[in-house]
């Protein structure tokens, strides 16, 4: 971009500068500076043009420093917000995937619950057990007779239990299977 020569006046003195900025922009800056310096000299009748320029420059530097610090703070906050937003987006995506997984699981469970139950497996035919023959009578002795109870037929649902029926541990016996 070609350099522009811009003429402006501050506190009655004319200046010419060469700049790549637009003439309107430079004239707006010069107008603000001229107004601030004239205001400074009007507030203090003993202030010279140089003193007004220095105090105005210090005011501008203060504004610049505070603006730069504020902008840096805003950038840091925006960076933090962007990081938080990215984390929230990842968490939302993960939650969405979990919701979809749970929906599929619910659908599967509903389908399984409404599906007809499979036909029960055919039970094996029961064989008739032969009639029990009476036990031969034992010869009489002085010892008391201990009768064994019939063993209980075990089913798949019931675990085997001890078959000892003696009242005293020394008299205990177990029937064979």
Secondary structure, 3 states (H helix, E strand, C coil): CCCEEEEEEECCEEEEEEECCCHHHHHHHHHHHHHHHHHHHHHCCCCCHHHHHHHHHHHHHHHHHHHHHHHHHHHHHHHHHHHHHHHHHHHHHHHHHHHHHHHHHHHHHHHHHHCCCCCCCCCCCCCCCCCCCCCCCCCCCCCCCCCCCCCCCCCCCCCCCCCCCCCCHHHCCCCCC
